[in-house]
Every structure is written in structure tokens, then in C-alpha cells.
Amino acid sequence: MAAKNLTDTSLKALKPRERFYKVTVGGCPGLVLMVFPNGSKTFRLQFTFEGKSQLLTLGQYPGTSLSDARAAALLHKESIRKGINPCAEKRESKAKAKALWSPKLPRAARSTRRKTAILARLSRRVAFPMQLKRRSAL
């Protein structure tokens, strides 16, 4: 499918099919929106690093807006140009967040559901500290 400049309205209008399908998002090469049979929509970045094709998940729609996905994709493309693999970076940041996990957290935070949410928040703080600083400045 040819790259289109998608809008929020056109993203909402995408319907699930029997098999997942990809919609190329205009404005950033390699950025696609995958629509799954259960109706979920996920932004992913397709790129090659050291001759290997890789796929990096940027977030689910509508939790991640179209403009945020484009900005993250451009940020990761820049790191690829510098020779840094964003998939390896993400793996390392998750490992750091897991290492920060402490048994001294409140009992409510130790439940399985809460643990995953807290780990996700910690990994975002470790992986994207620059974005958190920008948001707090606004």
C-alpha cells in the first residue's frame, strides 16, 4: 500500500480483517500501523540494522498518538544512522527497569497486574528521560 498522510479520523476508521494488515504511515519512512484481527492497532518501525530486518514497537493506538509515533520513529531513525540499534536499547532499558524493582514497594504494587504497570512506567523513565523532561517543561 502506498504511503498516505493519515489523520486521526482515518486511523479510527480502519477496521479489523481476518488476518492482520499493515498500513504505511506517511511522513516517516518505515513507520507502519498494524491492524490486528482483535481490533488493536499498533505503531511499528521497520528498519534494517547491520543487514538484518527488524521491527520495533512504538506503542498502541490511541494510547500513542500519530504525531508521537512519528516523532519517536524519527528519533529512532536518527539513532540508527549513528549506529545504535534501538531494539537493543529497548531491551537494555527494560533490564535496567527490572533491576530497579524493589521488594520494599507497597503491598498493592506487588500484585501481578500492578507490577507490569509499574515496570512499564519505570522503563519509560529509563528509556525516554529526554521526553519526560520536555513534557514537564510544557
C-alpha positions in Angstrom: 0.0 0.0 0.0 1.3 3.4 -0.9 2.3 5.8 1.9 -0.5 8.2 2.8 -0.7 11.1 5.2 -3.0 9.5 7.7 -5.2 11.5 10.1 -6.7 10.6 13.4 -10.1 10.2 11.8 -8.7 7.8 9.1 -7.0 5.8 11.9 -10.2 5.4 13.8 -12.0 4.3 10.6 -9.6 1.3 10.0 -11.5 -1.9 10.6 -10.0 -5.3 11.6 -9.9 -8.1 9.0 -9.5 -11.9 9.2 -5.7 -11.5 9.2 -3.5 -8.6 10.4 -2.5 -6.0 7.9 -0.1 -3.1 7.7 -0.9 0.5 6.7 2.1 2.6 5.8 2.1 6.0 7.6 3.3 8.9 5.5 5.8 11.4 6.9 8.3 8.9 8.2 9.8 6.1 6.1 9.4 2.7 7.8 6.6 3.7 10.1 3.6 1.4 9.8 0.4 0.8 11.7 -0.5 -2.8 12.1 -4.2 -3.6 12.5 -4.9 -7.0 14.2 -8.0 -9.2 13.9 -8.9 -8.4 17.6 -9.2 -4.7 16.6 -5.9 -3.4 18.3 -3.8 -1.0 16.3 0.0 -0.8 16.9 2.6 1.6 15.5 5.8 -0.2 14.5 9.0 0.9 12.9 10.5 -1.4 10.2 14.2 -0.9 9.6 17.4 -2.8 8.8 20.4 -2.8 11.1 23.6 -4.5 10.1 21.9 -6.2 7.2 19.0 -7.7 9.3 15.4 -6.6 9.1 14.0 -5.6 12.4 10.7 -4.4 13.8 10.3 -2.0 16.8 7.0 -1.4 18.5 6.4 2.2 19.3 3.0 1.9 21.0 -0.6 1.1 20.6 -3.2 3.5 19.1 -4.9 5.5 20.6 -2.5 5.5 23.7 0.2 6.7 21.3 -0.9 9.5 19.0 0.1 9.7 15.4 2.3 12.7 16.0 4.1 10.9 18.9 4.7 7.8 16.8 6.2 9.9 14.0 8.4 11.8 16.4 9.6 8.6 18.1 10.2 7.0 14.7 12.3 9.9 13.6 14.2 9.8 16.8 15.0 6.1 16.4 15.9 6.6 12.7 18.5 9.1 13.8 20.0 6.7 16.3 20.1 4.0 13.6 22.1 6.5 11.4 24.5 6.9 14.3 25.0 3.1 14.5 22.8 2.4 17.6 20.3 -0.4 17.5 17.1 0.8 19.1 15.8 -2.7 19.7 18.9 -3.5 21.8 18.5 -0.1 23.6 14.9 -1.0 24.5 16.0 -4.4 25.8 18.7 -2.8 28.0 16.3 -0.2 29.4 13.8 -2.9 30.3 16.5 -4.8 32.1 17.5 -1.7 34.0 13.9 -1.1 35.0 13.6 -4.7 36.2 16.8 -4.2 38.2 15.2 -1.1 39.9 12.3 -3.3 41.1 12.5 -3.4 44.8 10.7 -5.7 47.3 10.2 -2.7 49.5 7.4 -1.4 47.3 3.9 -1.2 48.8 2.0 -4.4 49.0 -0.6 -3.2 46.4 2.2 -2.7 43.9 3.4 -6.2 44.3 0.4 -7.8 42.7 1.0 -9.1 39.1 -1.2 -6.5 37.4 0.3 -3.6 39.2 3.8 -4.9 38.8 3.6 -4.8 35.0 2.2 -1.3 35.0 4.9 -0.1 37.3 7.6 -1.8 35.3 6.3 -0.1 32.2 6.4 3.3 33.8 9.9 2.7 35.1 11.1 1.5 31.7 9.7 4.7 30.1 11.6 6.8 32.6 14.8 5.0 31.9 14.4 4.7 28.1 13.0 8.2 27.4 14.2 10.6 30.1 14.5 13.3 27.4 10.8 13.1 26.5 9.8 13.3 30.2 11.8 16.5 30.7 10.2 18.1 27.6 6.7 17.2 28.8 7.3 18.7 32.3 8.7 21.9 30.7 5.4 22.4 28.9 
